[in-house]
Amino acid sequence: MPPQPLRLAFAPQTDPAEIRVRIAAGPHQLGTARFTCRTGQRLTPTADALLCLGLYPASETGTALEIDGAVDAGLLSRAATITGMFRDWWPGCRSVPVSAQRAAPRTAPPADGTAAFYSGGIDSSFTLADALPRLTAIVTLLGVDVPLSDQEGCARMEAMCRDVAARLGIEAVVIETDIRQKFHRHASWIEFHGSALAAIGHLLSGRIGRILIAASGDEKAWGAPWGSHPGLDPLFGSAALTIEHHGLVARVDKIARIAPNDALMHHLRVCNVARHNCGVCDKCTFAMRALAILGASGRAPTFPPAVPGQGRFKITDDAFLSEMEKLRARAEEASDATTFLPEIDRAIAVYRRKRLWRRGFGLESLPARLRVAKHRWRWHKDSP
């Protein structure tokens, strides 16, 4: 028996700054996802956002996708290409049929505004610094990197967005959402997050005509499947919204670009194990070593003082291997930073050995297969 289709529809909008999306498996209601703009901007309930939200979860669970509403014709025509990319990238994902009305051709021009997603990390900080002359707003999400249950962390993220926007003279947009939690049982956030960002961009399409999603790697990212990807993100655009994957630049070069900017360095956050930058995890280690190599250690007050012997590099994929190789090249150029070369070389050697071992035993695709199988089993369980 085929699985129940994933159905997405908007609940009636009673507050112009809030949108709710109903999630169903066929006739069975699974819940409602919420998007609330805490800075008061109007959110537009466009079915283009529903399509972006639904394609990846449908591909993981192997279900048809049914959208309640009229979707931009160009975006709808690219749905098969998008799910085909998911299928090719992650074993177990499938191309899925999509049912939606086709919107009439748009006659009005897109809105004039240009926005960028901003989380305080290296990638989004670089995008903000590099694209600032054409930006009218930054968009910070609560409930994504920082869970909504962490009220202190969310308050800090909101204050960060408002402060940076005020310092740079652009508009702050803060959106609180539980979308990550609502799809947690059926879609992995790493693979889903680019689609979700695109959907949020469409909800803001009444005031912006272009939104920038910061690249998480350099040019090597073209060969690294990821939820946000230079070949994927633009496909989620429409006649009302252009989606730009911005900043295919080595991370050490991004740090060099943002280091002189007080507003961005004052809020720089990279840690994935603690509320504040811990100074010893792999992400903190990379950032702190890069700042030291660039001679900019004192420019980042969000990091603790560097302690010799603490911290470790960890390379997880070929894209990050490229980042480490660029960092090594920078260290070689800086005569007073060559002490970092041995630990960089050790990390590269460890990763290459592990990669060879995984490939030798055919284990590279196993995590993706297990993840997709788990989410598909949950879908069948949740939609009798």
DOBA-956168 format. One record per residue (C-alpha): residue number from 1; x, y, z; residue in three letters. Coordinates in pm, 1 decimal, decimal comma. Example, Ala and Ser with C-alpha at 12.3 -4.5 7.8 and 13.67 -1.06 7.14 Angstrom:
! residues 2
  pos        px        py        pz  code
    1    1230,0    -450,0     780,0   ala
    2    1367,0    -106,0     714,0   ser
//
This chain:
! residues 384
  pos        px        py        pz  code
    1       0,0       0,0       0,0   met
    2     153,5     338,3    -101,6   pro
    3     226,5     585,0     178,4   pro
    4     -13,7     867,2     247,7   gln
    5      77,8    1188,9      61,5   pro
    6     229,8    1482,9     242,8   leu
    7     -23,8    1766,7     233,4   arg
    8      59,5    2127,7     316,3   leu
    9    -187,3    2413,7     347,6   ala
   10    -204,5    2752,0     516,0   phe
   11    -430,6    2803,7     813,9   ala
   12    -640,9    3123,3     796,2   pro
   13    -415,1    3422,1     864,7   gln
   14    -542,3    3633,3    1153,7   thr
   15    -222,0    3829,5    1218,8   asp
   16     -30,6    3982,1     923,1   pro
   17     298,7    3906,1    1102,1   ala
   18     222,0    3535,8    1157,7   glu
   19     165,1    3240,0     930,1   ile
   20      71,2    2883,7    1021,7   arg
   21     117,6    2583,9     793,7   val
   22     -94,7    2273,1     839,4   arg
   23      92,8    1946,3     791,6   ile
   24    -101,8    1631,8     708,9   ala
   25     -42,2    1275,3     595,1   ala
   26    -340,4    1225,0     367,3   gly
   27    -647,2    1288,3     589,0   pro
   28    -444,6    1263,4     912,3   his
   29    -339,0    1596,5    1063,7   gln
   30      16,9    1580,8    1198,0   leu
   31      47,9    1933,3    1331,5   gly
   32      94,7    2298,5    1245,9   thr
   33     421,2    2483,5    1184,5   ala
   34     439,5    2847,8    1287,2   arg
   35     627,3    3148,8    1149,6   phe
   36     601,7    3466,8    1356,8   thr
   37     777,8    3789,6    1263,7   cys
   38     886,0    3943,0    1595,2   arg
   39     987,6    4266,8    1426,3   thr
   40     636,8    4315,0    1286,4   gly
   41     687,5    4283,3     909,9   gln
   42     402,0    4132,3     711,4   arg
   43     435,7    3770,1     599,9   leu
   44     276,0    3663,0     271,9   thr
   45     103,3    3320,3     252,2   pro
   46     228,3    3219,4     -92,9   thr
   47     200,9    2857,0    -204,4   ala
   48     557,6    2887,7    -338,0   asp
   49     670,2    2862,8      24,8   ala
   50     464,3    2545,9      75,3   leu
   51     630,0    2378,6    -222,4   leu
   52     976,5    2463,3     -88,8   cys
   53     883,3    2327,0     252,8   leu
   54     740,1    2003,6     120,8   gly
   55     981,7    1879,8    -144,0   leu
   56    1260,0    1747,3      76,3   tyr
   57    1041,9    1575,2     342,1   pro
   58     840,6    1414,5      61,2   ala
   59    1160,5    1294,5    -105,4   ser
   60    1294,7    1145,1     220,4   glu
   61     970,6     970,1     309,5   thr
   62     898,5     867,2     -49,4   gly
   63     552,4    1024,7     -53,8   thr
   64     361,0    1230,8    -306,1   ala
   65     335,9    1602,5    -222,9   leu
   66       3,7    1787,2    -237,0   glu
   67       2,4    2167,5    -210,7   ile
   68    -311,5    2366,7    -137,1   asp
   69    -266,8    2674,3    -356,5   gly
   70    -130,4    2807,0    -683,1   ala
   71     248,2    2775,7    -726,4   val
   72     465,2    2983,9    -958,3   asp
   73     480,6    2801,7   -1292,0   ala
   74     858,9    2811,2   -1316,5   gly
   75     909,9    2684,9    -962,3   leu
   76     655,4    2408,6   -1010,7   leu
   77     824,3    2298,4   -1332,8   ser
   78    1156,3    2263,3   -1145,7   arg
   79    1014,5    2039,6    -870,7   ala
   80    1116,8    1722,3   -1054,9   ala
   81    1470,1    1856,0   -1103,3   thr
   82    1496,3    1942,3    -733,2   ile
   83    1378,6    1604,8    -605,4   thr
   84    1595,9    1439,0    -867,6   gly
   85    1896,0    1612,3    -709,1   met
   86    1789,1    1482,9    -367,4   phe
   87    1759,8    1132,7    -510,7   arg
   88    2104,6    1148,9    -670,1   asp
   89    2272,2    1300,1    -362,9   trp
   90    2129,5    1091,7     -78,6   trp
   91    2067,0     717,5    -122,7   pro
   92    1707,4     633,8     -38,0   gly
   93    1557,7     969,0    -135,8   cys
   94    1315,3     958,9    -427,3   arg
   95    1175,2    1174,7    -703,1   ser
   96     812,8    1230,1    -605,4   val
   97     497,6    1350,4    -782,8   pro
   98     372,4    1697,1    -693,4   val
   99      11,2    1807,8    -707,5   ser
  100     -53,9    2185,3    -707,7   ala
  101    -234,0    2448,2    -908,1   gln
  102     -22,4    2645,8   -1153,0   arg
  103     -28,7    3019,5   -1083,5   ala
  104    -113,5    3265,8   -1357,6   ala
  105     183,5    3456,7   -1500,1   pro
  106     291,9    3736,3   -1268,0   arg
  107     243,1    4087,1   -1404,4   thr
  108     370,4    4290,5   -1109,3   ala
  109     748,6    4336,0   -1074,8   pro
  110     925,0    4180,1    -774,5   pro
  111     961,5    4391,3    -461,8   ala
  112    1267,8    4617,9    -454,5   asp
  113    1425,0    4490,3    -131,9   gly
  114    1724,2    4257,6    -100,3   thr
  115    1783,4    4062,8     220,4   ala
  116    2036,7    3814,1     355,7   ala
  117    1997,7    3549,6     622,0   phe
  118    2218,7    3630,0     919,8   tyr
  119    2301,3    3400,8    1212,9   ser
  120    2618,9    3560,4    1344,6   gly
  121    2834,5    3282,8    1193,7   gly
  122    3134,0    3322,6     966,5   ile
  123    2947,1    3247,9     643,1   asp
  124    2650,5    3478,8     698,4   ser
  125    2875,8    3750,5     841,9   ser
  126    3084,7    3739,7     524,2   phe
  127    2773,4    3761,6     308,1   thr
  128    2654,5    4061,0     507,5   leu
  129    2991,1    4238,6     479,6   ala
  130    3041,5    4155,9     112,7   asp
  131    2688,4    4228,2     -11,6   ala
  132    2608,4    4521,3     220,1   leu
  133    2586,5    4790,0     -52,7   pro
  134    2285,6    4613,6    -205,8   arg
  135    2114,4    4491,7     111,6   leu
  136    1804,2    4649,7     259,7   thr
  137    1749,2    4395,0     538,0   ala
  138    1891,5    4101,8     731,8   ile
  139    1681,5    3805,5     843,7   val
  140    1757,9    3616,4    1164,5   thr
  141    1571,5    3298,6    1258,1   leu
  142    1486,4    3186,6    1609,7   leu
  143    1417,0    2816,7    1665,7   gly
  144    1671,0    2694,9    1412,3   val
  145    2027,5    2727,2    1545,9   asp
  146    1892,4    2814,0    1890,4   val
  147    1583,3    2620,0    2010,1   pro
  148    1277,4    2819,7    2113,5   leu
  149    1301,3    2661,1    2458,2   ser
  150    1624,9    2856,5    2510,6   asp
  151    1461,4    3190,7    2580,3   gln
  152    1786,9    3356,5    2680,3   glu
  153    1958,8    3238,6    2364,2   gly
  154    1670,4    3354,5    2145,4   cys
  155    1667,2    3694,3    2314,1   ala
  156    2040,4    3724,8    2247,5   arg
  157    1993,2    3631,7    1879,2   met
  158    1717,8    3890,1    1839,0   glu
  159    1928,0    4157,7    2008,0   ala
  160    2220,4    4065,5    1780,2   met
  161    2009,9    4110,2    1466,4   cys
  162    1867,5    4441,1    1580,1   arg
  163    2209,5    4573,8    1686,1   asp
  164    2391,0    4475,2    1366,4   val
  165    2111,0    4611,9    1148,1   ala
  166    2111,4    4942,2    1338,4   ala
  167    2490,4    4974,5    1311,8   arg
  168    2486,1    4904,5     938,9   leu
  169    2177,0    5112,0     861,8   gly
  170    1949,8    4837,2     728,0   ile
  171    1625,3    4672,9     839,2   glu
  172    1615,1    4393,3    1097,6   ala
  173    1374,9    4103,4    1039,5   val
  174    1346,2    3845,0    1318,0   val
  175    1133,3    3537,5    1253,3   ile
  176    1047,6    3284,7    1519,9   glu
  177     962,0    2940,7    1384,8   thr
  178     920,4    2580,5    1497,7   asp
  179     963,1    2439,4    1145,9   ile
  180    1273,0    2239,2    1240,2   arg
  181    1092,2    2069,4    1528,8   gln
  182     774,7    2004,4    1329,1   lys
  183     960,1    1812,5    1056,8   phe
  184    1218,0    1654,8    1286,5   his
  185    1062,4    1306,1    1272,6   arg
  186    1054,3    1295,0     894,2   his
  187    1339,3    1508,9     758,3   ala
  188    1701,4    1569,3     856,5   ser
  189    1766,3    1940,5     914,3   trp
  190    2110,2    1938,3     749,0   ile
  191    1953,7    1825,3     421,0   glu
  192    1630,3    2023,8     471,0   phe
  193    1758,0    2362,5     585,8   his
  194    1818,1    2517,8     242,0   gly
  195    1461,1    2436,2     140,0   ser
  196    1329,7    2587,0     463,8   ala
  197    1531,4    2907,0     414,3   leu
  198    1392,7    2936,7      61,8   ala
  199    1038,5    2897,1     198,3   ala
  200    1093,6    3175,7     451,8   ile
  201    1225,6    3394,9     173,3   gly
  202     897,2    3342,4     -12,8   his
  203     698,1    3438,1     297,5   leu
  204     884,1    3772,8     282,5   leu
  205     837,1    3818,9     -93,1   ser
  206     585,5    4095,6     -36,9   gly
  207     875,9    4323,0      66,9   arg
  208    1189,6    4167,0     -87,0   ile
  209    1259,3    4048,9    -440,1   gly
  210    1594,8    3882,4    -370,4   arg
  211    1733,0    3690,4     -73,2   ile
  212    2087,8    3569,7     -16,5   leu
  213    2172,1    3236,0     144,6   ile
  214    2532,5    3225,1     262,8   ala
  215    2749,1    2951,7     113,5   ala
  216    2897,9    2712,4     366,4   ser
  217    3205,1    2629,9     157,1   gly
  218    3429,1    2743,4    -126,2   asp
  219    3411,9    2626,7    -489,3   glu
  220    3454,9    2266,9    -369,6   lys
  221    3094,0    2293,0    -244,3   ala
  222    2978,1    2217,2    -599,6   trp
  223    3083,2    1856,9    -542,5   gly
  224    2951,0    1828,4    -186,6   ala
  225    2578,0    1746,9    -142,8   pro
  226    2426,3    1970,6     123,7   trp
  227    2088,9    2117,2     213,5   gly
  228    2197,5    2456,0      82,7   ser
  229    2398,8    2425,3    -238,9   his
  230    2502,5    2658,5    -523,0   pro
  231    2321,3    2441,5    -774,4   gly
  232    2009,4    2394,0    -563,0   leu
  233    1918,4    2720,5    -391,5   asp
  234    1843,9    2922,5    -709,5   pro
  235    1601,5    2651,6    -827,2   leu
  236    1368,8    2745,0    -539,7   phe
  237    1319,1    3095,9    -679,4   gly
  238    1011,9    3229,2    -858,0   ser
  239     896,9    3527,2   -1060,8   ala
  240     848,9    3711,3    -729,9   ala
  241    1173,2    3608,7    -557,1   leu
  242    1529,3    3542,8    -669,3   thr
  243    1730,0    3318,7    -435,6   ile
  244    2105,3    3366,8    -447,7   glu
  245    2365,0    3128,0    -305,5   his
  246    2632,9    3375,6    -202,7   his
  247    3000,3    3357,0    -112,0   gly
  248    3183,8    3053,1    -249,8   leu
  249    3496,5    3170,4     -71,4   val
  250    3739,6    2984,8     156,5   ala
  251    3642,9    3030,6     519,7   arg
  252    3981,8    3169,2     622,2   val
  253    3938,5    3436,7     354,4   asp
  254    3589,1    3509,0     487,2   lys
  255    3734,8    3562,4     833,5   ile
  256    3993,1    3799,5     686,6   ala
  257    3709,8    3994,2     520,6   arg
  258    3499,9    4037,5     835,9   ile
  259    3786,6    4087,3    1084,0   ala
  260    3797,2    4469,2    1040,0   pro
  261    3418,8    4502,5    1094,5   asn
  262    3349,0    4580,2    1461,0   asp
  263    2973,4    4520,9    1433,6   ala
  264    3016,1    4169,5    1294,1   leu
  265    3309,9    4066,6    1511,4   met
  266    3126,6    4180,9    1824,2   his
  267    2863,5    3910,7    1760,7   his
  268    3065,6    3637,2    1585,0   leu
  269    2937,0    3295,0    1696,5   arg
  270    3048,3    2959,8    1558,3   val
  271    3021,0    2707,3    1843,7   cys
  272    2797,9    2403,4    1803,9   asn
  273    2838,0    2258,2    2153,1   val
  274    2773,5    2551,5    2387,2   ala
  275    2562,7    2866,1    2414,0   arg
  276    2877,9    3078,6    2390,1   his
  277    3190,4    3005,9    2184,7   asn
  278    3360,6    2735,7    2392,6   cys
  279    3704,2    2781,0    2237,2   gly
  280    3785,4    2409,1    2212,5   val
  281    3536,8    2240,8    1974,3   cys
  282    3635,3    2190,1    1610,5   asp
  283    3447,9    2497,7    1487,3   lys
  284    3588,1    2724,9    1756,2   cys
  285    3935,1    2581,5    1699,5   thr
  286    3924,7    2657,9    1327,8   phe
  287    3802,3    3012,8    1382,4   ala
  288    4049,5    3091,0    1660,5   met
  289    4346,4    2944,6    1471,1   arg
  290    4243,4    3136,8    1159,4   ala
  291    4221,6    3462,6    1355,2   leu
  292    4566,6    3396,4    1501,0   ala
  293    4713,5    3319,7    1157,5   ile
  294    4559,9    3641,4    1025,0   leu
  295    4695,1    3841,4    1318,7   gly
  296    4342,2    3926,9    1431,9   ala
  297    4298,5    3731,7    1757,3   ser
  298    4206,3    4040,8    1954,0   gly
  299    3930,3    4133,4    1709,2   arg
  300    3682,1    3870,3    1832,0   ala
  301    3560,3    3936,0    2187,8   pro
  302    3314,1    3646,6    2165,6   thr
  303    3596,9    3390,8    2197,8   phe
  304    3777,6    3302,7    2522,0   pro
  305    4154,2    3360,5    2537,9   pro
  306    4344,5    3100,7    2340,6   ala
  307    4511,2    2837,9    2558,5   val
  308    4807,6    2647,3    2406,9   pro
  309    4731,2    2278,7    2366,3   gly
  310    4353,8    2321,3    2383,1   gln
  311    4121,4    2280,3    2089,7   gly
  312    4125,4    2032,5    1805,1   arg
  313    4070,0    2024,2    1432,5   phe
  314    3818,7    1779,2    1291,3   lys
  315    3764,5    1732,3     918,6   ile
  316    3429,8    1576,5     829,8   thr
  317    3417,1    1585,7     449,3   asp
  318    3607,9    1682,3     135,1   asp
  319    3463,2    2034,4     139,3   ala
  320    3608,7    2096,3     483,4   phe
  321    3934,1    1933,3     373,7   leu
  322    3957,5    2211,2     116,1   ser
  323    3905,3    2468,5     392,5   glu
  324    4189,4    2317,5     595,0   met
  325    4420,6    2318,7     295,5   glu
  326    4348,1    2690,3     242,3   lys
  327    4413,1    2754,9     611,6   leu
  328    4743,6    2571,5     582,6   arg
  329    4845,1    2787,6     287,9   ala
  330    4770,0    3100,3     491,3   arg
  331    4974,6    2965,2     781,8   ala
  332    5270,3    2906,4     552,3   glu
  333    5248,5    3267,0     433,5   glu
  334    5249,5    3401,0     790,1   ala
  335    5599,7    3347,0     924,5   ser
  336    5486,5    3375,2    1286,6   asp
  337    5203,3    3121,8    1238,7   ala
  338    5398,8    2818,7    1117,8   thr
  339    5359,9    2659,2    1463,2   thr
  340    5005,3    2567,1    1353,5   phe
  341    5126,1    2358,2    1060,0   leu
  342    5184,1    2030,3    1249,3   pro
  343    4831,2    2015,1    1393,0   glu
  344    4680,7    2107,9    1057,1   ile
  345    4884,9    1835,1     887,8   asp
  346    4778,8    1579,4    1150,8   arg
  347    4411,4    1659,1    1097,4   ala
  348    4446,8    1627,5     720,1   ile
  349    4629,2    1295,3     752,6   ala
  350    4368,4    1153,8     994,3   val
  351    4083,0    1248,7     762,2   tyr
  352    4249,4    1099,4     456,7   arg
  353    4304,4     768,9     639,0   arg
  354    3941,8     757,4     754,0   lys
  355    3816,5     843,5     406,5   arg
  356    4024,3     563,2     254,0   leu
  357    3893,2     317,9     514,7   trp
  358    3528,2     416,9     458,0   arg
  359    3562,1     389,4      82,7   arg
  360    3740,3      56,7     110,1   gly
  361    3452,0     -93,4     307,8   phe
  362    3178,7      80,9     107,0   gly
  363    3046,6     268,6     411,4   leu
  364    3018,8     620,1     267,9   glu
  365    2647,9     595,3     183,9   ser
  366    2543,8     397,1     492,6   leu
  367    2452,9     695,1     721,3   pro
  368    2225,2     844,6     454,5   ala
  369    2052,4     512,7     389,8   arg
  370    1989,4     455,5     760,0   leu
  371    1859,5     810,6     809,5   arg
  372    1617,3     791,1     518,9   val
  373    1495,1     446,2     626,3   ala
  374    1430,3     578,5     978,4   lys
  375    1228,5     876,3     854,6   his
  376    1031,5     662,1     610,5   arg
  377     943,1     415,5     887,5   trp
  378     827,9     705,4    1108,7   arg
  379     608,9     837,8     826,2   trp
  380     434,5     504,0     789,8   his
  381     390,1     486,1    1166,5   lys
  382     249,3     841,1    1189,7   asp
  383      13,4     810,2     892,7   ser
  384    -189,3     489,0     921,7   pro
//
